[in-house]
C-alpha cells in the first residue's frame, strides 16, 4: 500500500466533530472480493477476528499507532510480526447482516493512535503537513 498513487480511493477520511460523532474514520479502497491485502506498515498483528459482521485485522506499529483493514480474512494470529508489503490476507465476504457502505465491495483502511483517528493517506505519504503562511505586512516575525 505504500506509493498510494495507484490506489482507487472510493470514500475519503472525514474526521468526526466529536469523539463519538458521525464521520468516516478511514478511507475505502476499490477492492473486489478476493483481492490480496498487503501490510501498509511493519508491525505486530494486535487483532485478527470478527468485528460487527466482518473480519478485521489490525497492525500495531510505532509506540501506539494502529492500522486496521476490513473486511479481511487472514490466517495470521495476534502477535505475528509482519513487514510492510507482506500479504496479510484477502478481502472477503462479510456476514449477510453486514451493510456495505460502498456501492461495490471495498477495503476499509483506518489508522489511529491512543489520541484518536487520522487519515491513512498521511501514513502513506500522500498528505503533507499543513503550514501557516504569513499574511503580508500582518505577519509576525
Buried (B, 14 or more C-beta within 10 A) or exposed (E): BEEBEEBEBBBEBEEEEEEEEEEBBBBBBBBEEEBEBBBBBBBEBBBBEEEEEBBBBBBBBEEEBBBBBBBBBBEBEEEBEBEBEEEBBBBBEBEEEEEEEBEEBBBBBBBBEEEEBBBBBEBBEBBEEEEEEEEEEEEEE
